[in-house]
Amino acid sequence: MIKLLCLGDVVGEEGVSFLESGGRLRKLREKYSADLVVVNGENSAQGNGISVDSATRLYDCGADIITGGNHTWKWREVYSMLDDGEYMIRPANYPAEAPGMGYAIADVRGYRVLVINVLGVVYMDPITPPHLTVERILKNEKGRYDLAICDIHAEATSEKMFFARYFDGKLAAVFGTHTHVATADAQVLPGGTGYITDLGMCGSMNGILGVKSESIIHKFTVKTPNKFEPATGNCMINGAYFELDEKTGKCTRAERVEFR
């Protein structure tokens, strides 16, 4: 079995530091004997987005592939890293002119794992629907991979569920990101696709979605522009663990991961 560990949105300095401190991510990797670790890093820089510093630190503490989302583009300094880095990917359904690539093929114990990142379109940017993009990628890369997995960064749970059912049996695992709230529906779908609607987040619980409560309360009550400041302390790690049969390309086990 290929053992896959996926972690939800890393939020700011608190999230990155918590994964680093005491070798937490490496210990988690060892606990699950993970062959491949995929981390969503699109909120890992201070003030969201991803920076060269936050990406480098995530790699150094145990991530193999970093996926993105709608905040990927905030810091221009990372554009060259997206273009040059083989294992930092951004949503594939953005136009081809956008920096970086939307998928990567990782060598995992001699097996080729196609890792795709897409963005949902419900309540999100009006770009190419994710299922059309993934269909194209699977067709174009046919014969170049042994099994495929996908991070769908999306707001609507229904869109994530549709996407997983649509590709049931064609993708070994589908895991949702973006909402920062872990869902309790880790499962193996009838066609053999491992699935969870949202991985959750890696960051502080002393706030709202990793941000100081005062900032979010201001947004909902006063409505005027307000700087989001990261919450601190009382951190958690959320994610999911999948076991994938490298011969069939199917998932045999899916479960939530939570560490506080």
Order of alpha helices (4+ residues) and beta strands (2+ residues): beta-beta-alpha-alpha-beta-alpha-beta-alpha-beta-beta-alpha-beta-alpha-beta-beta-beta-beta-alpha-beta-beta
